[in-house]
């Protein structure tokens, strides 16, 4: 994972779906194709837990473009997978 991605993650501001792996930890989009950002220690309400964070694959911008094409009925871009 790149250093920029690590800097973009605000562990205190993650939503439940981001912590649970349903949404991208970087852009908060619903995940359909994902990549691991690693395991992080999150403290919430005094409870410490370790969560694996996930992000769009191959990157947020490409995944958003693929989703737009899919919803518009256009063919998928190479590398897009369900």
Backbone as ProteinMPNN parsed JSONL, in Angstrom:
{"seq_chain_A": "XXXXXXXXXXXXXXXXXXXXXXXXXXXXXXXXXXXXXXXXXXXXXXXXXXXXXXXXXXXXXXXXXXXXXXXXXXXXXXXXXX", "coords_chain_A": {"N_chain_A": [[0.834, -1.17, 0.0], [0.43, 2.267, -0.693], [2.122, 5.182, 0.658], [0.552, 7.466, 0.569], [-2.059, 6.501, 0.726], [-2.153, 5.526, 3.347], [-1.975, 7.935, 4.741], [-4.398, 9.084, 4.113], [-6.314, 7.799, 5.582], [-8.438, 8.243, 8.228], [-8.686, 6.947, 11.131], [-10.35, 7.465, 13.307], [-12.581, 8.577, 12.16], [-13.909, 6.674, 10.665], [-16.743, 5.0, 9.313], [-19.235, 2.602, 10.409], [-19.816, 0.679, 8.272], [-17.419, 1.006, 6.822], [-15.486, 0.077, 8.623], [-16.329, -2.544, 8.816], [-15.844, -3.579, 6.338], [-17.597, -3.314, 4.225], [-17.735, -0.921, 2.857], [-15.478, 1.286, 1.098], [-12.482, 2.194, 2.725], [-11.189, 4.497, 2.069], [-12.687, 6.172, 0.245], [-15.331, 5.737, 0.904], [-17.152, 4.465, -0.766], [-19.419, 1.883, -1.855], [-18.186, -1.395, -1.803], [-17.277, -3.547, -4.434], [-15.28, -4.736, -5.908], [-12.278, -5.337, -4.343], [-9.352, -4.43, -2.325], [-6.964, -5.202, 0.167], [-6.082, -3.009, 2.817], [-4.705, -3.501, 5.034], [-4.365, -4.501, 8.525], [-5.699, -2.785, 11.257], [-5.579, -1.126, 14.439], [-8.324, -0.23, 16.26], [-9.97, 1.91, 18.487], [-12.918, 2.103, 20.165], [-15.438, 3.464, 22.117], [-14.016, 2.775, 24.401], [-13.305, 0.171, 23.922], [-10.961, -1.948, 22.455], [-10.22, -3.012, 19.215], [-9.171, -5.024, 16.44], [-9.193, -4.356, 13.077], [-9.566, -5.262, 9.663], [-8.987, -3.219, 6.995], [-10.465, -2.206, 3.911], [-10.204, -1.274, 0.442], [-11.199, 0.3, -2.676], [-10.668, -1.562, -5.712], [-8.995, -1.412, -8.78], [-8.2, 1.118, -7.914], [-9.739, 3.963, -6.299], [-10.781, 5.88, -8.134], [-10.857, 4.525, -10.648], [-12.561, 2.4, -10.007], [-14.937, 3.794, -9.47], [-15.485, 4.842, -12.005], [-15.894, 2.442, -13.401], [-18.205, 1.523, -12.099], [-20.048, 3.487, -12.852], [-20.167, 3.006, -15.617], [-21.205, 0.41, -15.596], [-23.76, 0.803, -14.503], [-24.803, 2.386, -16.483], [-25.152, 0.636, -18.501], [-23.096, 0.068, -20.199], [-20.239, -1.757, -21.528], [-17.968, -3.438, -19.268], [-14.849, -2.24, -17.921], [-11.497, -3.499, -18.527], [-10.22, -5.663, -16.01], [-12.178, -5.311, -14.15], [-14.103, -6.926, -11.756], [-16.612, -9.009, -10.33]], "CA_chain_A": [[0.0, 0.0, 0.0], [1.231, 3.477, -0.793], [2.143, 6.058, 1.826], [-0.576, 8.403, 0.46], [-3.265, 5.821, 1.2], [-2.099, 5.517, 4.807], [-2.224, 9.279, 5.232], [-5.79, 9.43, 3.856], [-7.202, 7.085, 6.491], [-8.663, 8.799, 9.56], [-9.291, 5.819, 11.836], [-11.414, 7.935, 14.206], [-13.745, 8.993, 11.394], [-14.467, 5.597, 9.846], [-18.108, 4.579, 9.605], [-19.377, 1.169, 10.668], [-19.598, -0.101, 7.052], [-16.005, 1.05, 6.448], [-14.773, -0.807, 9.538], [-16.763, -3.915, 8.585], [-15.405, -4.015, 5.026], [-18.639, -3.158, 3.199], [-17.43, 0.297, 2.111], [-14.063, 1.639, 0.962], [-11.953, 2.982, 3.839], [-10.648, 5.753, 1.549], [-13.694, 7.05, -0.37], [-16.623, 5.346, 1.472], [-18.027, 3.87, -1.779], [-19.744, 0.465, -1.668], [-17.149, -2.217, -2.429], [-17.622, -4.702, -5.251], [-13.946, -5.312, -6.13], [-11.539, -4.675, -3.278], [-7.978, -4.779, -1.979], [-6.739, -4.984, 1.596], [-5.179, -1.938, 3.238], [-4.007, -3.988, 6.213], [-5.098, -4.615, 9.785], [-5.471, -1.616, 12.095], [-6.122, -1.141, 15.796], [-9.331, 0.805, 16.409], [-10.53, 1.984, 19.826], [-14.233, 2.721, 20.139], [-16.142, 3.318, 23.403], [-13.129, 2.124, 25.347], [-13.007, -1.192, 23.482], [-9.955, -2.03, 21.399], [-10.384, -4.135, 18.292], [-8.327, -4.981, 15.246], [-10.042, -4.506, 11.903], [-8.902, -5.201, 8.367], [-9.622, -2.206, 6.166], [-10.488, -2.533, 2.49], [-10.357, -0.134, -0.46], [-11.575, -0.023, -4.053], [-9.62, -2.152, -6.537], [-7.579, -1.198, -8.487], [-8.133, 2.353, -7.136], [-11.078, 4.551, -6.135], [-11.228, 6.567, -9.348], [-11.177, 3.519, -11.666], [-13.736, 1.662, -9.55], [-16.1, 4.671, -9.656], [-15.741, 4.871, -13.444], [-16.469, 1.144, -13.764], [-19.567, 1.47, -11.571], [-20.873, 4.34, -13.714], [-20.373, 2.289, -16.88], [-22.071, -0.728, -15.346], [-25.119, 1.303, -14.332], [-25.24, 2.97, -17.751], [-25.341, -0.441, -19.458], [-21.931, -0.06, -21.081], [-19.369, -2.872, -21.134], [-17.039, -3.189, -18.17], [-13.447, -2.027, -18.262], [-10.642, -4.637, -18.146], [-9.826, -5.691, -14.616], [-13.352, -5.225, -13.287], [-14.58, -8.258, -11.387], [-17.629, -9.062, -9.272]], "C_chain_A": [[0.879, 1.234, 0.0], [1.136, 4.324, 0.475], [0.98, 7.042, 1.783], [-1.845, 7.778, 1.004], [-3.291, 5.794, 2.722], [-2.436, 6.882, 5.377], [-3.689, 9.676, 5.076], [-6.733, 8.817, 4.871], [-7.245, 7.784, 7.842], [-9.414, 7.723, 10.339], [-10.426, 6.248, 12.759], [-12.688, 8.264, 13.447], [-14.379, 7.91, 10.539], [-15.883, 5.245, 10.287], [-18.131, 3.082, 9.901], [-19.154, 0.332, 9.416], [-18.144, -0.083, 6.572], [-15.2, 0.106, 7.341], [-15.106, -2.266, 9.274], [-16.372, -4.438, 7.209], [-16.462, -3.941, 3.942], [-18.34, -1.973, 2.292], [-15.927, 0.551, 2.108], [-13.619, 2.513, 2.133], [-11.427, 4.333, 3.37], [-11.732, 6.692, 1.038], [-15.117, 6.763, 0.1], [-17.607, 4.808, 0.432], [-18.281, 2.403, -1.435], [-18.722, -0.362, -2.437], [-17.753, -3.379, -3.211], [-16.347, -5.462, -5.63], [-13.034, -4.587, -5.146], [-10.114, -5.174, -3.13], [-7.78, -4.428, -0.512], [-5.769, -3.827, 1.821], [-4.398, -2.34, 4.481], [-4.913, -4.011, 7.435], [-4.698, -3.451, 10.681], [-6.109, -1.808, 13.454], [-7.073, 0.044, 15.921], [-9.877, 0.746, 17.827], [-11.84, 2.749, 19.731], [-14.942, 2.419, 21.45], [-15.308, 2.555, 24.417], [-12.757, 0.695, 24.989], [-11.997, -1.144, 22.346], [-10.254, -3.236, 20.514], [-9.451, -3.944, 17.108], [-9.235, -5.251, 14.06], [-9.175, -4.471, 10.65], [-9.679, -4.225, 7.508], [-9.452, -2.561, 4.697], [-10.714, -1.271, 1.678], [-10.749, -0.632, -1.847], [-10.387, -0.616, -4.801], [-9.925, -1.832, -7.992], [-7.332, 0.107, -7.739], [-9.53, 2.974, -7.131], [-11.603, 5.167, -7.424], [-11.641, 5.565, -10.427], [-12.426, 2.745, -11.275], [-15.003, 2.494, -9.742], [-16.474, 4.746, -11.132], [-16.394, 3.57, -13.904], [-17.916, 1.042, -13.294], [-20.506, 2.317, -12.428], [-21.168, 3.64, -15.033], [-21.325, 1.121, -16.71], [-23.524, -0.268, -15.243], [-25.658, 1.914, -15.614], [-25.435, 1.899, -18.824], [-24.198, -0.604, -20.441], [-21.085, -1.243, -20.637], [-18.392, -2.456, -20.034], [-15.626, -2.976, -18.694], [-12.635, -3.273, -17.876], [-10.244, -4.535, -16.675], [-10.991, -5.607, -13.651], [-13.854, -6.633, -12.995], [-15.635, -8.145, -10.31], [-17.161, -9.974, -8.206]], "O_chain_A": [[1.944, 1.249, 0.617], [0.194, 4.196, 1.257], [0.463, 7.425, 2.832], [-2.629, 8.451, 1.673], [-4.341, 6.017, 3.326], [-3.118, 6.973, 6.398], [-4.179, 10.518, 5.829], [-7.864, 9.283, 5.006], [-6.226, 7.907, 8.521], [-10.633, 7.601, 10.221], [-11.366, 5.484, 12.975], [-13.773, 8.235, 14.028], [-15.295, 8.192, 9.766], [-16.181, 5.197, 11.48], [-17.146, 2.383, 9.665], [-18.389, -0.632, 9.459], [-17.684, -1.056, 5.976], [-14.316, -0.595, 6.849], [-14.264, -3.139, 9.483], [-16.549, -5.625, 6.933], [-16.25, -4.454, 2.843], [-18.649, -2.005, 1.1], [-15.202, 0.095, 2.992], [-14.309, 3.468, 2.49], [-11.235, 5.232, 4.19], [-11.714, 7.882, 1.353], [-16.035, 7.491, -0.28], [-18.798, 4.705, 0.727], [-17.449, 1.758, -0.797], [-18.425, -0.064, -3.594], [-18.622, -4.097, -2.716], [-16.344, -6.693, -5.667], [-13.015, -3.357, -5.114], [-9.718, -6.182, -3.714], [-8.364, -3.466, -0.012], [-4.772, -3.684, 1.113], [-3.525, -1.599, 4.932], [-6.071, -3.596, 7.381], [-3.513, -3.162, 10.848], [-7.068, -2.566, 13.6], [-6.673, 1.189, 15.711], [-10.209, -0.331, 18.324], [-11.874, 3.893, 19.278], [-15.041, 1.26, 21.854], [-15.843, 1.775, 25.204], [-11.964, 0.072, 25.695], [-12.163, -0.387, 21.389], [-10.507, -4.336, 21.004], [-9.004, -2.833, 16.821], [-9.958, -6.247, 14.034], [-8.181, -3.746, 10.584], [-10.885, -4.38, 7.312], [-8.441, -3.135, 4.29], [-11.332, -0.317, 2.15], [-10.647, -1.821, -2.151], [-9.242, -0.232, -4.564], [-11.077, -1.983, -8.397], [-6.354, 0.208, -6.998], [-10.403, 2.544, -7.885], [-12.773, 4.983, -7.76], [-12.681, 5.745, -11.06], [-13.267, 2.461, -12.129], [-16.037, 1.956, -10.137], [-17.657, 4.717, -11.472], [-17.334, 3.589, -14.699], [-18.765, 0.525, -14.02], [-21.635, 1.909, -12.699], [-22.3, 3.678, -15.514], [-22.16, 0.865, -17.577], [-24.415, -0.882, -15.831], [-26.873, 1.952, -15.807], [-25.84, 2.217, -19.942], [-24.323, -1.342, -21.418], [-21.196, -1.69, -19.495], [-18.044, -1.284, -19.895], [-15.259, -3.465, -19.763], [-13.046, -4.023, -16.99], [-9.968, -3.447, -16.169], [-10.813, -5.812, -12.45], [-14.009, -7.439, -13.913], [-15.553, -7.261, -9.458], [-17.86, -10.172, -7.212]]}, "name": "protein", "num_of_chains": 1, "seq": "XXXXXXXXXXXXXXXXXXXXXXXXXXXXXXXXXXXXXXXXXXXXXXXXXXXXXXXXXXXXXXXXXXXXXXXXXXXXXXXXXX"}
